[in-house]
Amino acid sequence: MSIAVPDLPPEPSAGRSGGASVPLPGPDRRAARTPGRLSASTPRIGSSGAVGRTGAASVVTGTSGTSGISGSAGVAEVDRFCRTVAAQVFDDGKAPGEEDLGWFGEAAARWAGDGLPLSAVLRACQAGLRTALESATARTAAGNAGEVLDATDLMLELLRTVTAVVCDAYVDEDRHLARERHASAHTLASALLSGQAGSAVARHAGLPIAESYQVVALSAPAHPDDRDDRYDAPTTAGRALRRLHSAVSVVFGAQVPALLSPTGGTLLLPRGGGTQLPRGGGTQLPRGGDGPELTAELTAELLAELSAAAEIALSAAAVLAEAGQVPEAAEQAHELLEVARVAGRGPGFYRLADLAMEYQLTRGGPAGRQLARLFDPLDAHPELFDTARAYLRNDMNRRRTARQLFVHPNTVDYRLRRIVQLTGMDLATATGIARATAALLARDLDRAGPRGRATAPDAVSCWSPARGSEMLEPP
């Protein structure tokens, strides 16, 4: 191809300030994996087949010896780098493959680690390649439309390759950072929930330890997609766990201390003396307590947002506690969640004040046991027991109760008189209604029995013969 090689971008001067730099691998390492055909006669490409310490490498690293890339300086460097690579491609007459641009991928990973947005990098690459194409075709003789088309095809192929390499590098780096953030949050949550708030493990987790936490117990029902028989149990559990992790990260950030399982788990939302959690995740939290105090906490509105992100109707119960009292608070929060389930409460956000009577009835003692036995005489008459439950849930409306039970209202009246005869509780009086309501709840709680709670470290594990206790990765 006789297309003129575009003007090469000027090298950054040694005295440039505010320069971004993302150091590429050294010549020895790069030479082992960068093909020789990329080391053509352009003086800015090293003869060993890799970007040298001068020329194209200086477009990325600069000559100031600093590291890190940011803002407009970083975008300008990406643009210059792409134009230099384009000049080499025009000189060779052939675009490199993705496997030939491993060093470009390493540079992109560093740009990702330094926080340069992917959109900015891609726009800079497109701008640089467009500038190179315009420069090359501007000096093409009139009427050489074929050569212009060849040059355009070459740049389109290079753009495809560069885009794929950059995107793959950003995705890999994001996954790496997500694993690091998840590991830090998991380590801190495990330490706090096991009562080791002052331990070296907690202090070295990479996240600040707050003075107090809102301890949240979560219950997650099965997603409709998880009922698909085409997937085995470990796959279904993994999808459910990743869905819940993703929702928590969207609403509270990727570094909120949490132990999650496919069916729920425990969140620890810091309050006071720590650093505010970044909404949307991703920002590394500093150590110590110098940041602003966290004022946001889980509310009914935020739970609705969390449910929407997870695409399921979540239930949550919250208890406030000092850092050293997190284990006890987690136990209470999960007990509240279980009480809400047994009491027939639907998905929603609950505090102790919302379930005070129900919770107190679970504390045991002779009074609770006596209440639970008040309906025992109805064990031999299930229709009477069903009538009492429906009557109380329908706010003592006999006609609505009759419609629900598919009986005549007079039948409801007869059954209510039989309940008085067998139990002594008259559901037509305030005293009888109060006793019957408490007795029904005590009976349900007594017969429900204890259930497993996702507060232990194994709550984040998906146990199966094939996977053992392998911790599933977040999205």
Residue pairs with C-beta under 8 A, 6 or more apart in sequence:
1 90
1 93
1 147
1 150
1 151
1 154
2 147
3 90
3 136
3 137
3 140
3 147
3 148
3 150
3 151
4 136
4 139
4 140
5 42
5 87
5 90
5 91
5 136
6 83
6 86
6 87
6 90
6 131
6 132
6 133
6 134
6 135
6 136
7 135
8 42
8 44
8 83
8 84
8 87
9 59
9 79
9 80
9 83
9 84
11 44
11 54
11 55
11 58
11 59
11 63
12 19
12 58
12 59
12 62
12 63
12 77
12 80
13 63
14 63
14 64
16 62
16 63
16 64
17 64
18 73
19 62
19 64
19 66
19 73
19 77
20 62
20 66
20 68
20 69
20 70
20 71
20 73
20 74
20 77
20 114
21 60
21 61
21 62
21 64
21 65
21 66
21 67
21 68
21 69
21 77
22 60
22 61
22 67
22 68
22 69
22 77
22 107
22 110
22 111
22 114
23 60
23 61
23 67
23 110
24 30
24 51
24 57
24 60
24 61
24 103
24 106
24 107
25 50
25 103
25 106
27 46
27 48
27 50
27 52
27 53
30 46
30 48
30 49
30 50
30 51
30 103
31 48
31 49
31 50
33 102
33 103
34 48
34 49
34 50
34 51
34 100
34 102
34 103
35 49
35 96
35 100
36 49
37 49
37 92
37 94
37 96
37 100
38 45
38 49
38 50
38 88
38 92
38 96
38 100
39 45
39 46
39 47
39 48
39 49
39 50
40 88
40 91
40 92
41 91
42 55
42 84
42 87
42 88
42 91
43 55
44 52
44 54
44 55
44 56
44 59
44 84
44 87
44 88
45 51
45 52
45 55
45 56
45 84
45 88
46 52
46 53
46 55
46 57
50 103
51 57
51 60
51 103
53 61
55 84
56 81
56 84
56 85
56 88
59 77
59 80
59 81
59 84
60 77
60 81
60 107
62 77
68 114
69 77
69 110
69 111
69 114
69 116
70 114
70 115
70 116
74 111
74 114
74 116
74 120
75 116
75 120
75 121
75 123
75 124
76 124
78 111
78 116
78 120
78 121
78 124
78 125
78 128
79 124
79 125
79 127
79 128
79 131
80 128
81 107
81 128
82 124
82 125
82 128
82 129
82 132
82 162
83 128
83 129
83 131
83 132
85 104
85 158
85 162
86 128
86 129
86 132
86 133
86 155
86 158
87 132
89 95
89 96
89 154
89 155
89 158
90 132
90 136
90 151
90 154
93 154
94 154
95 154
95 157
95 158
95 161
96 158
96 161
97 161
98 161
98 164
98 165
98 168
101 161
101 162
101 165
104 162
104 165
104 166
105 165
105 166
105 168
105 169
106 169
108 121
108 165
108 166
108 169
108 170
109 169
109 170
109 172
109 173
111 121
112 118
112 169
112 170
112 173
112 174
113 173
113 177
118 166
118 167
118 170
121 166
121 170
122 163
122 166
122 167
125 159
125 162
125 163
125 166
126 159
129 155
129 158
129 159
129 162
130 155
132 155
133 151
133 152
133 155
136 151
137 148
137 151
137 152
140 147
140 148
140 151
177 282
178 254
178 474
178 475
179 473
179 474
181 254
181 255
181 281
181 282
181 284
182 245
182 254
182 473
182 474
184 205
184 206
184 207
184 255
185 205
185 207
185 254
185 255
185 256
185 257
185 258
186 257
186 258
186 259
186 460
186 471
187 201
187 202
187 205
187 206
188 202
188 205
188 206
188 207
188 209
188 257
188 268
189 257
189 258
189 259
189 266
189 268
190 201
190 259
190 457
191 197
191 199
191 201
191 202
191 205
192 202
192 209
192 213
192 257
192 268
192 323
192 326
192 327
193 259
193 266
193 268
193 326
193 327
193 330
193 455
193 456
193 457
194 327
194 457
195 324
195 326
195 327
196 202
197 209
197 323
197 324
197 326
198 324
202 209
203 209
206 285
206 287
207 255
207 257
207 285
207 287
208 270
208 273
208 274
208 275
208 285
208 286
208 287
208 288
208 289
208 291
209 274
209 323
210 270
210 271
210 272
210 273
210 274
210 289
210 294
210 323
211 271
211 272
211 273
211 274
211 289
211 322
211 323
212 270
212 271
212 272
212 273
212 320
212 321
212 322
212 323
213 257
213 268
213 269
213 270
213 271
213 320
213 321
213 323
213 326
213 329
214 268
214 269
214 271
214 297
214 298
214 318
214 319
214 320
215 266
215 267
215 268
215 318
215 319
215 320
215 321
215 326
215 329
215 330
215 333
216 266
216 267
216 268
216 269
216 298
216 316
216 317
216 318
216 333
217 264
217 266
217 316
217 317
217 318
217 330
217 333
217 334
217 336
217 337
217 453
217 454
217 455
218 244
218 260
218 264
218 265
218 266
218 267
218 314
218 315
218 316
218 337
218 454
219 263
219 264
219 314
219 315
219 316
219 337
219 341
220 240
220 244
220 262
220 263
220 264
220 265
220 310
220 312
220 314
221 312
221 313
221 347
222 240
222 312
223 239
223 240
223 243
223 310
223 311
223 312
225 239
226 236
226 239
226 240
228 236
231 239
233 464
234 462
234 464
234 466
234 467
236 262
237 262
237 462
237 464
237 472
238 262
238 462
238 472
240 262
240 263
241 260
241 261
241 262
241 460
241 462
241 472
241 474
242 472
242 473
242 474
242 475
243 310
243 311
243 312
243 475
244 260
244 262
244 264
244 265
244 310
245 260
245 474
245 475
246 309
246 310
246 474
246 475
247 306
247 307
247 309
247 310
248 256
248 258
248 260
248 267
248 306
249 256
249 280
249 281
249 474
249 475
250 280
250 281
250 309
251 279
251 302
251 305
251 306
251 309
252 267
252 269
252 277
252 279
252 281
253 277
253 278
253 279
253 280
253 281
253 282
253 283
254 281
254 282
254 474
255 277
255 278
255 281
255 283
255 284
255 285
256 267
256 268
256 269
256 277
257 267
257 268
257 270
258 265
258 266
258 267
258 268
259 265
259 266
259 454
259 455
259 456
259 457
259 459
259 460
260 266
260 454
260 459
260 460
261 454
261 459
261 460
261 461
261 462
262 462
263 454
264 337
264 454
265 454
265 459
265 460
266 330
266 333
266 334
266 454
266 455
266 459
267 298
268 326
269 277
269 294
269 297
269 298
270 277
270 294
271 293
271 294
271 297
271 320
272 293
272 294
273 289
273 293
274 289
274 291
274 293
274 294
275 285
275 286
275 289
275 290
275 291
275 292
275 294
276 291
276 292
276 293
276 294
276 295
276 296
277 285
277 294
277 296
278 285
285 291
296 302
297 318
298 306
298 316
298 318
298 349
299 349
300 348
300 349
303 314
303 316
303 348
303 349
306 314
306 316
307 313
307 314
307 347
313 346
313 347
314 347
315 337
315 340
315 341
315 345
315 346
315 347
315 348
315 349
315 350
316 337
316 348
316 349
316 350
317 333
317 334
317 336
317 337
317 340
317 349
317 350
317 351
317 355
318 333
318 349
318 350
318 351
319 329
319 330
319 332
319 333
319 336
319 351
319 352
320 329
321 328
321 329
327 455
330 455
331 453
331 455
332 352
334 453
334 454
334 455
335 359
335 362
335 453
336 350
336 351
336 352
336 355
336 359
337 350
338 448
338 451
338 453
339 355
339 358
339 359
339 362
339 445
340 348
340 350
340 354
340 355
340 358
342 358
342 444
342 445
342 448
343 355
343 358
343 441
343 444
343 445
344 393
344 444
345 355
352 359
357 438
357 441
358 441
358 445
361 368
361 371
361 438
361 441
361 442
361 445
362 368
362 445
368 442
368 446
369 446
371 435
371 438
371 439
371 442
371 443
372 439
372 442
372 443
372 445
372 446
372 447
373 443
374 423
374 425
374 435
374 436
374 439
374 443
375 385
375 388
375 423
375 436
375 439
375 440
375 443
377 422
377 423
378 384
378 385
378 388
378 419
378 422
378 423
379 385
381 418
381 422
383 415
384 415
384 418
384 419
384 422
386 405
387 401
387 405
387 412
387 415
387 416
387 419
388 416
388 419
388 427
388 436
388 440
389 440
390 401
390 404
390 405
391 398
391 401
391 412
391 416
391 427
392 427
392 433
392 436
392 437
392 440
394 400
394 401
394 404
396 427
396 433
398 409
398 412
398 413
398 416
399 409
401 412
402 408
402 409
402 411
402 412
405 411
405 412
416 427
416 428
419 425
419 427
420 426
420 427
420 432
423 436
425 432
425 435
425 436
425 439
426 432
427 433
427 436
458 469
460 471
460 472
461 469
461 470
461 471
461 472
462 470
462 472
463 469
